[in-house]
Amino acid sequence: MVRLLFPRESFVRVDASTGKPPSRRVLTATIAFLIAVWAFNFLAAKIALRYIEPLTFASFRLVLAGIFMVLIYLFCLRLPAFAEAARARRAGWSRRDLWIFLYLGFFGVTINQFCFTVGLRYTSVIHSAIIGSLSPLYTLVLAVLFRLESATLRKVLGMGVALAGVALMAAGAGISRHSPALLGDVITLTGSLGFAAYVVLGKRVAARYDSLTMTTFNCIFGALIVLPIAIHRAILLGSFAHWRAFPWPVWACMVYMALFSSAIAYVLYFWVLRYLEASQLASFTYLLPVAATALGILFLGERGSWLELFGGLFALAGVYYIEAARSR
């Protein structure tokens, strides 16, 4: 599996300080850490949404992530390992750079993370994880539209298998047009499409920016976009007594999602993105639903039907079919 995800020809850039790309072991350990962080992200969101309204939680989380990212950025600028970010700061940024940060922040932070959080209010961890795991499929579609890849017969067949799996998953859950779960799935799908756009568009400019600079300004612009919503929700909460009414797990989950799932994970993700093709990096997501589903069953008591689980496996098989051909 490691060789499938990280073939030698997938390295696209070497480290400026050492002249060598990171080893396959380092990249594997980094992605394993990302999988663990984002798997617990589902659990944290589900727990917090038991006590707080989703729009409030999602907007607060993104604003807090922006604050954390600024603090991390200012601290890391003093470290030798981030000399490239310090040089970029001294050189300044053009309007074009700020525009790039804005649209990447919109897709990768605002759309992806906001819709992920709100969608989990109405759907299960199993559905959310599987829909998110189809990111390589969305990435492929966007890559074809941007003429970065060609639509081969194998890729089309893989898409068909994956979509059939999603249909089976929906049938197993008994989702109808008026089902709240359908609303949650659609919102989650929107967030996944945002992340796919972030991967494809981010890969096109990844070599121009260091991971710290890119992640910091993406988070800042993503937070600024939802700041009016966060201010409005804060006003609606009113007195301090209403804020204190939220139990401590809400704030603990918010800090975890803002600091680890958003700030730290995005720095690492964009760093890995500099060395791997976008579609190859996206392919690791078929491991995420396994971990997230296990956590949902163990800690949240979720239970999926056999048809749902079979549909999820069918969908992941379609993604694997596409990615195996691309990696070779």
C-alpha positions as MATLAB code, in Angstrom:
seq = 'MVRLLFPRESFVRVDASTGKPPSRRVLTATIAFLIAVWAFNFLAAKIALRYIEPLTFASFRLVLAGIFMVLIYLFCLRLPAFAEAARARRAGWSRRDLWIFLYLGFFGVTINQFCFTVGLRYTSVIHSAIIGSLSPLYTLVLAVLFRLESATLRKVLGMGVALAGVALMAAGAGISRHSPALLGDVITLTGSLGFAAYVVLGKRVAARYDSLTMTTFNCIFGALIVLPIAIHRAILLGSFAHWRAFPWPVWACMVYMALFSSAIAYVLYFWVLRYLEASQLASFTYLLPVAATALGILFLGERGSWLELFGGLFALAGVYYIEAARSR';
ca = [
       0.000    0.000    0.000;
       2.839    2.367    0.806;
       4.369    1.792   -2.621;
       0.985    2.365   -4.236;
       0.530    5.699   -2.515;
       4.148    6.812   -2.778;
       5.811    5.444   -5.924;
       9.250    6.883   -6.544;
       8.128    8.894   -9.557;
       5.461   10.632   -7.444;
       8.001   12.937   -5.803;
       7.757   16.260   -7.573;
      10.063   18.511   -5.604;
      13.115   18.204   -3.389;
      13.691   19.894   -0.074;
      15.569   23.153   -0.621;
      17.719   22.709    2.478;
      18.862   19.099    1.951;
      18.572   18.660   -1.810;
      16.601   15.443   -1.240;
      12.884   14.723   -0.962;
      11.559   13.433    2.361;
      11.862    9.686    2.709;
       8.883    7.440    2.045;
       8.908    6.576    5.758;
       8.567   10.236    6.766;
       5.734   10.820    4.327;
       3.969    7.659    5.489;
       4.263    8.662    9.158;
       2.966   12.147    8.377;
      -0.076   10.849    6.504;
      -0.755    8.287    9.253;
      -0.808   11.168   11.731;
      -3.216   13.084    9.473;
      -5.534   10.084    9.256;
      -5.614    9.773   13.054;
      -6.250   13.490   13.572;
      -9.024   13.667   10.985;
     -10.619   10.412   12.183;
     -11.013   11.856   15.681;
     -12.298   15.020   14.010;
     -15.561   13.200   13.229;
     -15.897   12.142   16.848;
     -15.187   15.637   18.187;
     -17.721   17.261   15.879;
     -20.464   14.751   16.709;
     -19.967   15.203   20.453;
     -19.966   18.997   20.297;
     -23.034   19.180   18.042;
     -25.090   17.474   20.722;
     -24.979   20.710   22.714;
     -24.464   23.580   20.266;
     -26.124   24.790   17.082;
     -24.101   23.774   13.970;
     -23.747   27.225   12.389;
     -22.465   28.617   15.679;
     -19.984   25.811   16.202;
     -18.736   25.788   12.603;
     -18.167   29.555   12.423;
     -16.522   29.723   15.861;
     -14.245   26.837   14.940;
     -12.987   28.488   11.749;
     -12.354   31.840   13.424;
     -10.490   30.127   16.257;
      -8.459   28.137   13.709;
      -7.445   31.390   12.039;
      -6.267   32.784   15.370;
      -4.296   29.630   16.148;
      -2.715   29.699   12.705;
      -1.513   33.277   13.132;
       0.114   32.376   16.474;
       1.747   29.272   14.955;
       2.974   31.326   12.009;
       4.583   34.025   14.182;
       6.250   31.394   16.356;
       7.547   29.277   13.482;
       9.074   32.251   11.668;
      11.796   32.267   14.329;
      12.773   28.648   13.688;
      15.495   27.724   11.172;
      13.286   25.015    9.672;
      10.916   27.709    8.395;
      13.513   30.007    6.867;
      11.667   29.858    3.546;
       8.529   31.296    5.171;
      10.596   34.065    6.799;
      12.096   34.987    3.425;
       8.651   35.043    1.826;
       7.395   37.371    4.543;
      10.287   39.788    4.039;
       9.730   39.755    0.280;
       6.040   40.529    0.702;
       3.112   39.385   -1.415;
       1.478   40.748   -4.515;
      -2.219   41.133   -5.192;
      -2.081   37.926   -7.196;
      -0.675   36.060   -4.193;
      -3.451   37.376   -1.959;
      -6.034   36.376   -4.560;
      -4.619   32.827   -4.593;
      -4.767   32.677   -0.793;
      -8.335   33.957   -0.893;
      -9.795   31.398   -3.269;
      -7.838   28.519   -1.723;
      -9.049   29.614    1.706;
     -12.606   29.759    0.403;
     -12.556   26.220   -1.021;
     -10.197   24.466    1.386;
     -11.230   26.122    4.647;
     -14.603   27.843    4.399;
     -16.483   25.424    2.131;
     -14.741   22.233    3.238;
     -14.605   22.675    7.006;
     -17.846   24.639    7.401;
     -19.899   22.132    5.400;
     -18.198   19.187    7.080;
     -19.222   20.439   10.520;
     -22.777   21.413    9.596;
     -23.315   18.214    7.590;
     -22.403   16.013   10.557;
     -25.324   17.517   12.463;
     -27.729   15.686   10.135;
     -25.881   12.580    8.968;
     -23.876    9.783   10.533;
     -20.120    9.444   10.892;
     -20.238    6.445    8.544;
     -21.924    8.403    5.751;
     -19.790   11.498    6.284;
     -16.557    9.491    6.255;
     -17.441    7.552    3.113;
     -18.578   10.655    1.239;
     -15.342   12.351    2.220;
     -13.322    9.321    1.187;
     -14.546    9.769   -2.384;
     -12.353   12.858   -2.612;
     -10.109   11.233   -5.263;
     -13.197   10.863   -7.444;
     -14.053   14.551   -7.141;
     -10.384   15.418   -7.612;
     -10.281   13.376  -10.808;
     -13.379   15.103  -12.218;
     -11.917   18.533  -11.502;
      -8.515   17.517  -12.880;
     -10.210   16.448  -16.123;
     -12.169   19.711  -16.291;
      -8.941   21.679  -15.767;
      -7.277   19.475  -18.424;
      -4.713   18.195  -15.950;
      -5.700   14.578  -16.616;
      -7.487   12.643  -19.324;
     -10.665   10.628  -18.778;
      -9.655    7.055  -19.639;
     -12.042    4.098  -19.813;
     -10.679    2.713  -16.526;
     -11.303    5.995  -14.745;
     -14.851    6.206  -16.060;
     -15.555    2.621  -14.972;
     -14.109    3.376  -11.527;
     -16.400    6.392  -11.220;
     -19.386    4.241  -12.109;
     -18.503    1.644   -9.477;
     -17.984    4.321   -6.813;
     -21.277    6.047   -7.604;
     -23.099    2.706   -7.530;
     -21.663    2.144   -4.063;
     -22.981    5.515   -2.907;
     -26.436    4.605   -4.248;
     -26.360    1.311   -2.327;
     -25.279    3.130    0.803;
     -28.205    5.562    0.516;
     -30.644    2.694   -0.143;
     -29.391    0.818    2.904;
     -30.001    3.855    5.093;
     -33.504    4.284    3.714;
     -32.820    7.870    2.658;
     -35.709    9.688    1.005;
     -36.056   13.159   -0.510;
     -37.234   14.589    2.806;
     -34.804   12.710    5.033;
     -32.553   14.831    7.305;
     -29.751   12.382    6.500;
     -30.027   13.298    2.824;
     -29.593   16.970    3.724;
     -26.542   16.096    5.789;
     -25.081   13.992    2.975;
     -25.572   16.806    0.446;
     -23.929   19.354    2.745;
     -21.052   16.950    3.393;
     -20.683   16.334   -0.342;
     -20.439   20.090   -0.911;
     -17.615   20.272    1.614;
     -15.800   17.376   -0.057;
     -16.095   19.086   -3.432;
     -14.572   22.177   -1.853;
     -11.639   20.142   -0.592;
     -11.148   18.535   -4.013;
     -11.025   21.996   -5.570;
      -8.481   22.988   -2.934;
      -6.279   19.980   -3.755;
      -6.331   20.537   -7.521;
      -5.922   24.323   -7.397;
      -3.431   24.121   -4.535;
      -1.251   21.633   -6.404;
      -0.906   24.105   -9.261;
       0.731   26.664   -6.964;
       2.234   24.429   -4.261;
       5.768   24.861   -5.575;
       5.471   28.658   -5.307;
       4.765   28.842   -1.568;
       6.029   27.110    1.539;
       3.474   25.090    3.511;
       3.457   27.437    6.517;
       2.757   30.571    4.476;
       0.117   28.884    2.349;
      -1.745   27.335    5.282;
      -1.603   30.481    7.397;
      -3.088   32.772    4.795;
      -5.612   30.185    3.636;
      -6.860   29.899    7.226;
      -6.873   33.672    7.710;
      -8.965   34.315    4.599;
     -11.208   31.346    5.361;
     -11.814   32.717    8.862;
     -12.479   36.229    7.567;
     -15.141   34.904    5.191;
     -17.142   33.338    8.049;
     -16.364   36.086   10.592;
     -19.688   37.925    9.964;
     -21.550   34.668   10.671;
     -19.552   34.110   13.876;
     -20.255   37.678   15.062;
     -23.961   37.271   14.330;
     -24.130   33.950   16.210;
     -22.230   35.460   19.145;
     -24.739   38.304   19.350;
     -27.620   35.829   19.299;
     -26.108   33.977   22.253;
     -26.421   37.152   24.268;
     -25.417   37.148   27.912;
     -22.384   35.417   29.390;
     -24.706   32.993   31.152;
     -25.690   31.522   27.787;
     -22.035   30.989   26.929;
     -21.411   29.258   30.253;
     -24.344   26.930   29.600;
     -22.266   25.000   27.088;
     -20.529   22.041   28.781;
     -16.755   21.754   28.651;
     -16.717   19.074   25.891;
     -18.004   21.687   23.449;
     -15.019   23.957   24.040;
     -12.557   21.046   24.181;
     -13.809   19.711   20.848;
     -13.718   23.192   19.324;
     -10.096   23.699   20.374;
      -9.136   20.252   19.085;
     -10.779   20.822   15.702;
      -9.373   24.334   15.345;
      -5.822   23.587   16.480;
      -5.169   20.036   15.274;
      -7.697   19.294   12.514;
      -7.464   22.726   10.901;
      -4.180   24.475   11.713;
      -1.583   21.762   12.306;
      -3.088   19.183    9.937;
      -3.334   21.675    7.083;
       0.313   22.708    7.462;
       1.349   19.061    7.236;
      -1.071   18.326    4.395;
       0.199   21.159    2.238;
       3.788   20.208    3.032;
       3.158   16.655    1.784;
       1.306   18.070   -1.232;
       4.578   19.635   -2.404;
       6.110   16.178   -2.881;
       3.209   14.076   -4.168;
       0.763   14.364   -7.028;
      -2.618   15.725   -5.919;
      -4.513   12.592   -6.932;
      -2.000   10.316   -5.175;
      -2.201   12.309   -1.956;
      -5.987   12.307   -2.108;
      -6.001    8.515   -2.448;
      -5.050    7.973    1.200;
      -8.581    9.071    2.134;
      -9.935    5.559    1.553;
      -8.211    4.666    4.859;
     -10.009    7.427    6.734;
     -13.569    5.998    6.707;
     -12.317    2.769    8.262;
     -10.846    4.617   11.238;
     -13.749    7.079   11.513;
     -16.389    4.329   11.302;
     -14.630    2.332   14.014;
     -14.607    5.383   16.293;
     -18.278    6.061   15.563;
     -19.217    2.497   16.500;
     -17.019    2.379   19.619;
     -17.772    5.787   21.123;
     -21.055    6.968   19.585;
     -22.921    3.687   19.312;
     -23.569    4.121   15.584;
     -24.726    1.102   13.652;
     -24.943    0.842    9.897;
     -26.914   -1.724    7.920;
     -25.090   -4.391    5.948;
     -26.246   -2.732    2.728;
     -24.725    0.582    3.865;
     -21.419   -1.061    4.701;
     -21.410   -3.023    1.454;
     -22.175    0.140   -0.508;
     -19.347    1.957    1.260;
     -16.885   -0.814    0.421;
     -18.152   -0.810   -3.162;
     -17.570    2.941   -3.411;
     -14.055    2.641   -1.995;
     -13.306   -0.205   -4.411;
     -14.160    2.105   -7.300;
     -11.783    4.751   -5.959;
      -9.045    2.158   -5.457;
      -9.565    0.898   -9.016;
      -8.939    4.399  -10.352;
      -5.970    5.170   -8.106;
      -4.207    1.842   -8.735;
      -4.112    2.546  -12.461;
      -2.985    6.146  -11.966;
      -0.181    5.174   -9.599;
       1.165    2.570  -12.021;
];
